[in-house]
């Protein structure tokens, strides 16, 4: 089961980049959009955007919370 959880986390980490590539196929600006999703920094405008950072990292944080938190809560409830 831990291997499945690992792949859920990896998939959630890669999902924003794959989403951008599929949304704008062949667009040369897609690399900037992907980098903005993971760093929050737009290299073209020179601005920092918290919304882009959320778009890139919230799926991964949610997957980590689910794959680590749910089994932990389940084990705590089993002991009660």
C-alpha positions in Angstrom: 0.0 0.0 0.0 2.8 2.6 0.7 3.9 2.3 -2.9 0.4 3.3 -4.1 0.6 6.3 -1.7 4.0 7.3 -3.2 2.6 7.3 -6.7 -0.4 9.4 -5.6 2.0 12.0 -4.2 4.2 11.9 -7.4 1.1 12.2 -9.5 -0.1 15.2 -7.5 3.3 16.9 -7.9 3.4 16.4 -11.7 -0.3 17.2 -12.3 -0.1 21.0 -12.5 2.7 20.8 -15.2 0.8 18.1 -17.2 -2.3 20.2 -17.0 -0.6 23.3 -18.4 1.0 21.3 -21.2 -2.3 19.8 -22.2 -4.2 23.1 -21.9 -1.7 25.0 -24.2 -0.2 22.5 -26.6 2.7 23.9 -28.6 2.7 27.2 -26.8 6.3 28.4 -26.2 5.2 30.3 -23.0 4.1 27.1 -21.3 7.5 26.6 -19.7 7.1 30.0 -18.0 3.6 29.1 -16.9 4.9 25.8 -15.4 7.8 27.5 -13.6 5.4 30.1 -12.3 3.2 27.3 -10.9 6.0 25.8 -8.9 7.9 28.9 -7.9 5.3 31.6 -7.9 7.7 33.9 -9.9 6.8 35.0 -13.5 10.0 35.3 -15.4 8.4 37.4 -18.2 6.8 40.0 -16.0 9.2 39.8 -13.1 6.3 39.5 -10.6 5.6 37.0 -7.9 2.1 35.5 -7.7 0.8 33.6 -4.7 -2.2 32.2 -6.7 0.2 30.5 -9.1 2.1 29.0 -6.2 -1.1 27.6 -4.8 -2.1 26.2 -8.2 1.2 24.3 -8.3 1.6 23.1 -4.7 -1.9 22.6 -3.3 -2.5 19.3 -5.1 0.7 17.9 -3.7 0.0 19.2 -0.2 -3.5 17.7 -0.3 -2.1 14.3 -1.4 0.5 14.4 1.4 -2.2 15.2 3.9 -4.4 12.3 2.6 -1.6 9.7 2.3 0.0 10.4 5.6 -2.9 11.9 7.6 -5.7 9.4 6.9 -3.7 6.3 7.9 -2.5 8.0 11.0 -6.0 9.0 12.0 -7.2 5.5 11.2 -4.6 3.9 13.5 -5.5 6.3 16.3 -9.2 5.5 15.9 -8.5 1.7 15.9 -6.8 2.0 19.3 -9.8 3.6 20.9 
